[in-house]
Amino acid sequence: MAQETEATVSTTTETETTDPGPSQESLWQKTTSELLTEFATDRDAGLTTDEAQQRLRADGPNELTAKKQSNLLRFLKQFNNSIIYILAGAALLTFFMHHYSDSIVIGLVIIANAFIGYFQEKSADNALDKIKALLVSEAVVFRDGQKITLPSRELVKGDVVQLEAGDTVPADLRLIDADNLKIQESALTGETDSVEKGEDPLPSANLALAERSNQAFASTAVTSGSGRGIVTVTGANTEIGHIQQNVAEVKQQRTPLMKNLNGLGLGLSIAILVAAVLLFILGMITHVYSLPTLLIAVITMVVGSMPEGLPASTSVVLAMGTQAMTKQNVIVKTLPAVETLGAVDIVNTDKTGTLTKNEMTVTDVLTAADTYTVSGVGYDAAGQVENDEGQTVAWRDDTDLEWLVQIAGQTSDAQFHEEDGQWVLTGEPTDGALTALYHKLIGNDPAPQEIDSLPFDSAIRYSARLVDHRDQRVLLVKGAPQTLMRLMTEQGQTVDQDAWQARISQLTQQGKRVVALGYQSVAADADEVDDLPIGQNFHLAGMAGIIDPPRPGVADAVKQLRYAGIKVKMITGDDPETAAAIAQQLNLSEKAKAITGPELAQLSDDELAAKIDQYTVFARTTPADKLRIVKAQQQRGHVVSMTGDGVNDAPALKQADIGVAMGIRGTDVAKDSADMVLADDDFTSILGAVREGRHVFDNIRKTIRFLLPTSFAEGLIVVLSILMDQELPLFPTQLLWINMVSALTIQFAFIFEPAESGIMKRGPRDVSRGILSKLDMFEVAYVSLLISGLGMFAYDLLTSQGLSAVIGSTMTLNVIIFGKVFYLFNLQNDHPVLSKYFFRNKMSFVIVAILLVLQAGIIYWPAMQSVFHTTSVNFHYGWGIPIMAGAVVLIVTEIAKAIRHRLDNSIVQREQRL
């Protein structure tokens, strides 16, 4: 292949292996004779069978293993957390209070959460199993002077392995022979270019993995050529083994929402239980009620105050968010993950195939006379040749340009075929770019009349093909620009290398790879390339600038994510200059500062955490580097998303607060390690997922802001009754009815709430502050006092006029219900209730109508009256006064909303001035 091939991985040098054998840090520096001595093996004969068996017993088989946990134990572990204990207590309490509907709902939530956690851990185990399956089953090895095929698990250090095109590397090797050898390392790096390999020692003692061109790594694939290597490490000590270990060691992260809900649930439960104990003690001291009555009152207060509908409501809101994301081609594997993406403030993403199309494309063409650009992105797009002013040119009229297109097509072996509407390349990416250029401009596949060819060799840096073209025999050549210009100079031609180099530098600074293309006429009877003096009468047609272009829409998505307060970071195994150029094109930051894997290795974890926010691009990274980057960001308090598709991304995907895998080209390992999968591989889908995540959190927060004060109001009625030394205005069954009917109707109104306008303007929420702010807690306090106070006032008013306690209880029951209804209208959006937004949640009116029908049933249906201690009342007592009480709740909360908005605006203005 005629280009400077970029290695695509880097790694640490001191911590890369735990193997106690020969020094891994210096393997690439050693000569073949030193390696043979160090590993006590023979280049041609290999190890003896006896020696191999001894090493196998000492080091163990060449395979990846993972500790397994029983499915039953894994399932039971899901019940071992504080929120489950609290939910279980609420379920038992409601069951013994004969509140069976709540008990069943809470029990189902507990079981559902257990299954979600179980399958999430099971999925992580599947990722480990699939990494294990990446090791090839057989290998060609030299043993006892014989070339034999062995199960790869029997390989040991010192074995001499033969590699051929199409093979998968069975263990980590140090190459001692390489003939045009290229290896595809995307299983480790995610980068698609095959890496050229050689056997010569490398001088530097501190080389990134990407630069160790004389090593081959387990699970990578040989794409061309052949080679021979000595096994240096096996099993868990290989690079792929390190990935598996990292995946196994990373603990599944609890989502910010679950942390917040756990803290809220625990705090509320403790507060309610403490209040119940104090209330019981107070009742015993004051002798307001008899002991049995006091116990019933306290239990009633606990049941009324406990927002046991919260888990069910939260789960439904999350489920609705999951469904909405599915319509946007975003598959969410766990319910809490729906909200997490809305809380992230950093989105880490790889480059190739995520930000870019993973389709190397010719974008620029240089001839001696002019500079052109080629329109169209990727393999399947139509395109034209344009000049500097963006005008389409008749490229066939430019002789050099026409020759360049012909050479591009006729010297390439790449082919395309269509799968599921996508063009799939067979061959090298740079060849694919040149073939795509030919097809884009000519309109059909190249069909060279080949006589002979010389494949690309890293030693000579060019390839050549002898063809019959337009009734003449010509030698078509493509290669590194400096190489072809040198060949021309050696054959006595004059080349303005400085002028060409200046133009080439402009392209390379943009992260583009440059390939030179030229031709020379030869004798009609020439039939072998090796016999031809390349460079003699050679005509340099021009040069092609090639890059993997950004995906359509990604730049706009990045812009909107930054507008939403989210930083986008690129983590790639690619060259730092190429990565930085793409980052600049996509405007990932004002100035995309880059750091490489080897540079990361020089920093301690604390030093990395201190500096991590300075960098936008992380290049030449290994899987271990990616994991360190995510941990460092989390150490700084960030909520981190990681986007990836390769095996190399699995540890970081699992460590991140929200791992996002690609659905089409993503490996099974990546999908199993992630929390979310983009079914269409479209990075822009993340934008919609962030919006939906914020929408889900808003609705959960509104649900909590609704449930807490309305639940506390029920409990406060009991507390106030005891403190005021009067009978309970509500019967325990009525409190249970309020909870049940709310759980079935009104509290689910918020799942249909549309997203607030400007939801993407505000920055990510501060997860350290919890779900409710201080103003929210103040609101919970005054609204619960307001609703309960109105209920108590209405009850006292009626009973003081001589009406029966049953009528008073019925009216108080409706006061609580209408207090909830009108408070619902206040919470539905941040705008005044009487605005154009009042009717935007039409389902809430349907839900309120159902609630009122149920209320009418409990009041006027005789069978319900006997159970819930209600009675038929006229409109004034049963509905008029409760509606007026609800209106008071609405007016007070609307005034508070206006004051709150004014306070928020003043805070924002103060921050902007600072």
N, C-alpha and C positions, 0 to 999 in steps of 0.2 A: 504494500500500500504506500502511496506516494505522499506521505505527510509525516510530520513530527507526531508520533503517537504519544498521547498523554497517559501516564500512569494515573490511576484513579483512587489510590488509597494511601493513607498515612497512619502511623501508629506510634505508640511509645516504644522506647528501646530497652528500658530497664525492666518494665513490669509486664512484658508481653507474654511470658510463659512461666509456668511454675515447674517446668520440667528440670530435674536436677542433672540432666546429661550434659553433652557438649555445649559450649557457650553459644546460645542463639544470637547474641548481640554481634558476634563477629563472623558468623557463617558466610556472609556474602563477601567477606574480605579474603577468605582462604582460597588457596589454589586447589586444584583437583587432587594433587598428591597429598596435601595436608589433610584434606577431607577424608581420603581413603585411609590414611593413617589414624586419624582421630576416631573414625567410626569402625575401624578394624574390618574393612571390607575390601573386595576386589572389584575393579571396574567392569571386568568382563564375566568373571565367575560368580560374583555376588557372595553372599554368606553361605556357609555350609548349613545343612539341615540341623545338625546338632546345635550349632551356635544360635541359629534362629529360634530353636525351641527353648534354649536357655533364656534368651532375651524376652521371649513371649511370656515365660513364667515370671520373669522379674518385673516386667513393665505392664503386663496385662494386654488384652486384645485391643486392636485398633477399632474401637467403636465408641459411640456416645451413649451414655446411660443417664438416667434421671431417676431420682428417688420417687417412688409412687406412694400415694396415700390412699387408704381405702375410701371408697365412695361413701360409705355410711359415716365414717369419721368426718369426711369433708362436709357432708350435709349437716351433721350435728353441730359442727363448728359455727354454722351460720346463725345459730340461736344464741351464741355467746357474745352478746354486746348489750350495752346499757339500754338502748332504745327498745330492743326486743323485750327486755325485762319489764320495762315500763308498759309497753303495749300488752304484754301477757297479764300484768296486774290489772290493767284497765279491762281486759277481756273477762277475767275472772270476776272482777267487781260487778261489771254490767250483767254477767250471767247470773250471779247470785241475787242481783236486784231484779231478775226476770226481764232484763232489757236485752232480749235475745237477738234482735236485729243488729244492735251495736256490737254485741259479743261476736256474732258470726262475721260481721264485716272486719272487725279488728283481727280475728283469727285468720281470716283469709289473707289479710295484708301481711301478717307474720309469716304465713306459709309461702306466700308469693315472694316476699323478700328473701326467704331462705333459698328458694329455688333459683332466684336470680343470682344470688351470690355463689351458689353451687355451680351453676352452669358457666359463670364467669371464670371461676377457678379451673373448671374442667377444660374450658377453652384454652387457658394458659398451658395446661398440661398437653393439650393437642399441639400447641406450638412447639413444645419441647420434643414431642414425638416426631413432628415433621422435620425438625432440624436433624434429628437422629437419622431420618431416612435419606438425608442429603448425601451421606457417605456412600460411595459406589460399592457394589457388592463384590466385584472381582477386579483383579489387577494383574498385569503382566510383569513378572519378577524374574531376576536371574538368581538361581539357587544351584549350588554344586556344579557350576559351569553350564547349567541348562536353562533355557528360556521357557518358563512354565507360567501357567495361569493359576493363581491362588485366590481364595476368598480374601477380601481386603482386610477382614478382621484379624487375619494371621500375619499381617505385615508388622515388622519390627524396625527399630532404629538400625540403620546400616544396610537395609535392603536396597538393592539397586532396581529401580522401577523404569520400565520402558513406556513412553508416552507416544501416542499417535493421534492424528486428527480424529475428532469424534469421541475421544476418551474423556472420562472425568478423573481428575487427579484424586488418588485414593488417600493420600496423607500429605503432610507438609514436606516438601522436598527441596534440596539444594541441587540445582541443575549442574551436571558435569558435561552435558552434550546438548546442543540445541541447533536444529537445522530449520531455519525459517519458522521457528516455533512462536505461535501466538496463543494466548490463553484469555478466555473471557472470564473476568472476575466479578461480574455483576452480582453473583450470589453473596459476595462479601461487601461489595462497594455500592451497588446500585447504578454504577456508571456502565454504559453500554459498549464502549470501545474495547476491542480486544487489545491486550498488552503484549508488546514484543518482548521476547525472552532470549537470553543468551547465557553462556556458561562462564564468561570471563569474571575474574575477581573484581570487586568494586572497591575503590580506594578509601572512601570515607568510613569512619567508624560510627557515625551517627546518621543513619539513613532512615527516612520514612519508609514504611512498607511499600508505598507506591513506587519508590525508586529502587527497590531491590529486584532488579530485572533478572537476577540469576536464581530466584526462588519461585516455587510453584506451591499453591496452597490447596488443601483438601476441599473438595466439593466444587472447585472451579473447572471449567471445561476447555479442552484443547480445541481451538477452532481451525488451526492449520499447522502444517509442519510436523516435526517429530522431535523427540528429545529423550534424555535419560537423566535420572536424578537419584540422589541418595536420600532415603527417608531420614529426616532429622527429628521429628516428633510425631506421635500418634495419638489417636483418641482425644481425650479431653484437653490435651496440651496443644492441639492444633488451633488455628485461628477460628475455625467454625466451632470448635469445642469451647473456646472462650465465649463466643456468642451464646451458646447454650447455657453455660454456667451463669452468665449475666442475666439471661431471661429467668433462670430458675431462682436466682438470688433476689431479684427485684420483687418487692412485696407489692401486691395490688393496692393502688392508691385509693383511699376513700375520697369521694368527691367533696368539693367545698360545700355543696348544698347539704349532703348527708352530715358533714361535720357540724354545720350550722343547726340543722334540724335536731341532731343528737343533743347538742348543747341546749337548745331551746326546750326540747322535751324533758330533759333531765332537770333543768332549772324550774320549769313550770310544775313538774310532778313534786319536786321537793317543796316548792312554795305552797302548793295546795295541801300537801300532807302536813306541813308545819302549821298552816292556818287551821287545818282540821283539829290537830292536837290542842292548839291554843284555844280554839273555840269550845272544844269539849271541856277543857279545864275551866274556862270561864263559865260555861253552863253549869258545871258541878258546883262552882263557888256561889253563883247567884241563885241556883235552884229555880231557874226559869221554867224548866220542863222536868218531868220525871225522867229517870234514867233511860227507860225504853224509848220514850219520845225524843230525848236528847240524842240517843244513838241514831235513831231514824233521821233526825234533822241533820246531824253531822254527815252521815252517809249520803243523804240527799244533796248536801252542799258539795261534797266531793264529786259525786256523779254529775251534778249540774255544772260545776266549774271545770271538770276535766274535758278538754277539747279532743275527745276520742275520735271525732270525725276527721281530725287533721291528717292522719296517715292515709286514710282512704281518699280524701280530697286531693292530697299531694300526688298520690299515685295516679289518679285520674287525669290531673293536669299534665303530669309527665307523659302519660300514655297518649294524650291528645297531641302533645308536642312531638312525640315519636311518630305518630301518624302523619302529622303535617310535614315532618322532615322526610319521610318516605316518599311523599309526593314530589319532593325536590331532589330525589335520587340520593338521599342521605339515609343510610341504614344504621339505626342506633341499636346496639346490642344490649345495653342496660339502661333502665329508665332514668336513673340519676344523671347519666351522661348527657341527657338532653339539655339540661340546664348548664352543665359545666362549660360548654363552648361559649355560652353567653357571658361567662365570668372571666374568660382568659384575657390576659393582657399581652401575651407573647404567643405568636404562631410560628413555630419552627417548621421549616419545610425543606425537602431536598430540592435539587435543581432539575435534574434530568427527568423529563416525563411529567413533572408536577408543575413547575413554573415554565418549563419549556416543553416542546412537543415530542422530544426524543426522536426527532426526524432531522438529521443533519441536512442542511439546505445551503445551496450556493446562493449567496445574497449579493455578492460583488464580483465583477469581472474587470480585470485590468488588461488592456492591450498597450502596445507601445504608443499608440496615438491618443487613447482616451480612457476614461473610467466610466463604467456602467454599473447600474444596480439591476437586480432581477427581482421582479415582484412575485407574489405568491408565497404562501407559507406552507412548508411541509411537502409531503410526497404527492398528494392528490390534487393540489391546487393548480389552477391555470395560472400562467404568468407571462410577463412580457419583459423585454429588455428596455430599460429607461436610461436617459441621460441625466446629467446633474440637475437639470431643471424639472425632472419628473415627466418628461415627454417620451412617449414610446418611439423607439428607433427601428428602422428596418435593418435588423442585425445581419441579415444575409448579405447586405451590401458592403459590410465591413469584412474583408477577407480574413483578417486575423481572428475576428470574433466567430466567423463561420467555422474556421478550422478548429478553434478551441472547443466549440460545441461538439464537433465530430470526434475529436480526440477524447473528450470527456465520456462520450457514449461507447466508443469502440475499444477503449482500454479498460473498461469496467466489467467485472464479472457479477456484479450485484443483480439480483432479480427481485421482483415484487409479486406478491399474490394477495388477493383480497380475502379477509376473514371477518365475518360479521360487520361488514361495512368499513373495515379498517384495512389500510395497506400494511402488509407485513413484509419486512425486508429479509431476504436471504443473502448474506454476504456482509462485508464490512461497511460501517456507517459512512465513511468517506466515499467509498465506491457508490453507495446508495445515493449520496448527494449528487454525484456526477451523472449517474444514470437518470435521476429525477430531472436534472437540468436538461439532458438530451430529450427525454420524453416530453417535458413541459413545452419545449420550443419546437421540436420536430413533430411530435404527435404520435409517435409509435416507438416500439422497442428497437434498440440498436441490433444490427445483424452484421457484425464484422466478418469479412472474408479473411480469416486468420491463416497465416502461413506458419508462424512460430511466435513464441512469447517468452519473456523473461519475467518471472514473478518478482514481486517486491522483496527486497532483502535489506535488513537494517544496516548491513555493512556497506551497501552502495547507495541507499536512500533513493532509489527510483525503480520503476518497472517499465517494461517496453513490450510492444506488440508489433509484429511485422504483418502487414495486411496489404491486400490489393484494394486500392481505393481510386475510383475515377480513372480507370484504365492505366494506373501506374502503381508500382510497388513502393510503399512508403513505410517508414519506421515511426510509429507513434510512441511518444515517451511522456510520462508524467512522473513527477517526483518533487523533492524538496527544492525550493527556488535556488538556494545557494549551490546545491549540487549540480543542477543543470547549467547554471551560469558558469560554474567552474569547468565543466566538461567542454563548454563552448570555448572558453578562454584557452584551455589546453590544446584545442584543435586550431588555434590561431584566429578565432573570431573575436571581434570587438564587441564588448557588452558594457553598457553604462550601469555598472553594478550599484553605484551610489544612488543614482536616480531611482532604480528599481527598489533598492532597499528602503528608501524614504517612503515610497508608496506602500511597500509591504508592512512597514512599521505602523502605518496608520490603521491597517486592518488588524494587526496582532494586538494593538492597544485596545481594540474593541472586543478582544477575546475571540477573534476569528482565526481559523487555521487556513494557511495559504498553501495552495498546490500549484506548481508550475506545469504547463502543458506545452509541448512543442512537437515538431516533426522534421524528418529529413527524407529526401528522395534517395532511393538505393537502386542498385542494378536490378534489372528485371528477373535475373536468375538467382538473386540472393534468397536463401531459404533458412538461414540460422541467424538468430540475433547475436549470438556470441561471436560471430565472425565479423560483425559490423563495428566500425569505429564511431561510437555514439558521440555526437557533438560536431562531427564533420559536416559542413554545409547545413548545420542545424538551424531551424527557424523557430524562435521562441514565440509561439502564438499569443501567449498571455498567461495570466494567473487568475485563479478562482479563490475567492474568499468564502469560507464555509463556516457556518455556525449552527448550533441547535437553537432555533428561534423561540422566543417566548410564545406561550400559548395565547391565542386570541382571548381577550377579556381579562387576562391575569393582571395587566397593568392597572386597569380600572378597579379590579377587585382589591388590589393592594392599596390603591389610593383611598378607597372607601373604608378599608380596615384601619388605615392610619387615621382617617377622619373619625373613626369610632374609638380612637384611643388605643388601638392594638398595634404593637410592633411586629413586623414580619422579619424573621431571621432566616437566612439560607445556610443549611448545613449540607455539605456535599463532599464527595471524594474527589472532585474535579480539581483542576489547576486553579490556583488563587486568582490569576489574572483573568481567566475565562469567567470564573464565578463572579468576580467583582464587576466585570463588564456587563453581565446579565443583570446583576443587582442594580447597576446604574441605569440600565435601560428601563427596568421596572420601577425605578425610584423607590427602592426599599427604604431608603433614608436619605437625608440631605447629603451625607457623605458616608458611603458604604465602607467602613473600616473592616479590614479582613485580618484573620489570624489563621495559621495552619495547625494541623495536628501535632507536628513536632514542636511547634512553639507552645502549644497547650501542655505538652508533656513536661516542659520546663517549669510549669507553675504548680504549686501545691493546690490542694482543694480550696483552702481559704483564700489564697492569692487569686485563683480563678474566679471564685465567687465575688471578690472585690472588684475585679476588672470585667466581668462577663457582660455588663450592660454597655460597655464601650464598643462592642463589636456587632456588626450586622452580618458579616460573612464568615463562616467557618469552613475552610477548605482543607483538602487532603486529610479528611477525618476518617477514623476507624469507628467500628461499632462502640468500642470502649470510650472513644472521644465523645461520641454523641450522647452516651449515657452520662458522662461527666458534665457535659454542657447543660443537659436538662436538670441534673441535680443542683448545679451551681445556680441556675436561674431560680429554682424553687427555694434554695437557701436564701436568696435575696427577697423572698416573699412574693414572687410572681406566680400567677396561675398559668400553667404552661400547656400548650397544645403541641403535639408532635405529629407531623404528617410524613408518611413514608410508604414504601411499597416493597422493599427488599428484606431479605433475611437479616441483613446488617442493621436494619432499622428496628428490629424486634425489641431489644433491650430498652431503647429509648421510648418506643411506643408504649411499652408496659409501664415505665417509670413516670411518664408524663401524666398530668392531671386528666388529660383527654387525648388518647391516641387515635389518630385518624389514618386509616389505610385506604389504598386504592383498590377498587373492586374489580377492574378489568385486568390490569397488568400486575396487580399486587400479588405477592406470594401468599400461600396459605399460612405460612408462619407469621407474616405481618398481619394478616386479617385476624388470626386467632389472638394475637397480642394486643390488638387495638380495641377501643371501645366503640368506634364508629367507622363505617365504611362508605366511601364515596362511590356509588354504583357506577357513575359515568366517568370516573377518574378526572373530574373537572374541579380544579382548585377553586374556581369561582363559586362552587356550591358551598364552600365554607362560609362565604359572606351571608348567604341565606340561613345557614345553620346558626351563625352567631346571632343574627336577628331573632330567630325562633327561640334560641336559648335565653335571650334577654326577655322575650315575650313570656316564656314559661315562668321565669323567675318573678316577673311582675305579677302574674296571675297567682302564683303560690304565695307571694307576699300579701296580695290583696285578700286571699283566702284566710291567711293567718290573722291579718288585721281585722277581718270580719269575725272569725271564730272566737278569738280570745275575749274581746269585750262582751260579745253576746253570750258566751258561756259563763264568763265571770259574773255577768249580771244576774244569772240564775242563782249562782252560789251566794252572791251578795244579798239577795232577798232573804235567804236563810239567815245569814250573818246579822243583817239589820233587824230581823224579827227577834232574834235572841237578844241583841243589844237593847232593843226597845221594849223588851218584855211583853211581846204580843204574839198571838197565834200566827202560824205560817199562812201567808196568803195563797200559797200554791201547795197543792198536794204532791207527794213524791211521784205519783203516776203522771201528773201533769208536767213535771220537769222532765220525766223520761219521754213523754210525748214530744215536748219541744225539741229535745235532742234527736229523737228518732225522725220526726218530720223534717227537721233541718238537714239531717244527714241524708235524707232521701231526696230533698228538693233544693232549698235555697243556697246551701253552701256550694253546690255544683254550678251555680250561675256563672262563677268566675272562669270556668274552663272554656266558656264561649266568648270571653272578652277579647276583642281585637287588640292588636298591638297599639301602644300609645304612639301618637305622632312624635317624630323626633327621637325615636328610641335609639337610633344609631348615633345621635349627636353626643349623647353623654358617654363618658368613659366607662370602662369596666367597673363593676361594683367592687368595693373593698371587702373581700371575704372575711377579713379579720374582725370586721365590725359586727358580724352576725347578720341576721335577717332583718331585725327590727332596730330602728334608730331610737335615740332618746325621745324624740318627738313622737315616734310611733308608740313607745311605752306610755308616754303621757296621754296619748289619745286612747289607748286601751283603758287606762285608769278612769279618765273622765267620762268616756262613753259607757263603760260598765256601770259607773255610779249614776249616770243620767238615766239609763234605761231602767235600772233597778229602782232608783228613786221615784221615777214616774209611776212604775208599777205599784210601789208601796203607797204613794200618794193617792192614786186612783182607788186602791183597795180601802184605805182609811176613809176616803171621802164617801164612798158608797156605804160602808158599814156604819159610819157615823150617822147616816141618814135613815138607818133602820132597815136597810136591805139585808138579805140573808148573806151569809159567808159564801154560799155556793155561787150566788150571782157575782159577788166580789171576786172570787177566784176565777170565774169564767172571764170576767172583764180583764183581770190582771194577766191571765193567760194570753189574751189577744193583744194587750199592751206590749208584752214581750215580743210577740210575733210581729206586730207592726213596727216596733222599734227596730227589729232586724231588717224588715223590708225596706224601710226608709234609709237606714244606714247602708244598706246594699246600694241604693241609688247614689249615695254620696261617694262611695268607694269606687264606683265603676270606672271613672276616669278622672284625670287631674283638672278637667275643666269644670266651670260652674254647672250644676245639675240641669238648669234651664238653659240649655244651649243646643246647637245642632247635633251634639254628640249624644243626646239623651236616648235616642232610639237606636243607636248603633249596635247594641247587644240585644237583638230582638228575642233571643231565646230566654233572656232573663225575665221578660214579661210573661212568657209561657210558663216558666217555672213558678213565678209568683202567683199566677192564676191557679196552677195546680195546688199550691200551698193553701190558698184561700178556700178552694173547694174542700180540701181535707179539714181545714179549720171549721168550715160550716158543718161538715159531717160529725166532728167530735162534739159540736155544740147542740145540734138539732136532732141527731140520730139517737133514739132512746137507748139502744144497746151500747153505744159509746158513752153516753152520759153516766151510766151506772159504773163503768170501768174507770173513767177519768174524772168523776166528780164534777161534771159540768151540768148546765141547765139551759133551756131555751131562754134567750134574752131578747129584748127589743133592740132596734137598730141603735138607739142612743147609747145604751149601756154596752152592748156587745160589739158595736163597730164605730160609732161616732167618737166616743171618748178615746178608744185605742188609735183611731186615725189621727186625732188631734195630737195625741202623745207622740205618734210617729213623726208628725210634721214638726213638732218641737225638736226631736232628735235631728231631723234633716236640717232645720234652720241653724241649730247650734253647730253642727259639724260643718256646714257650708261656710259659716263665718270663720271657724277655725281653719278651714282649708284656705280661705283667702289670706288670712294672717300668715299662715305657713308659707304660701307662695311668695308673699312679700319678704319674709325672712330669708327664704332660699335665694331670691333674686339679689338681695343685698349682700349675701355671702358671696355669690358668684361675682358680683361687681367688685367687691373688695379684693377677691383673689385675682381678678383681671388687672386691677390697678397695681397689685404687688408684682 
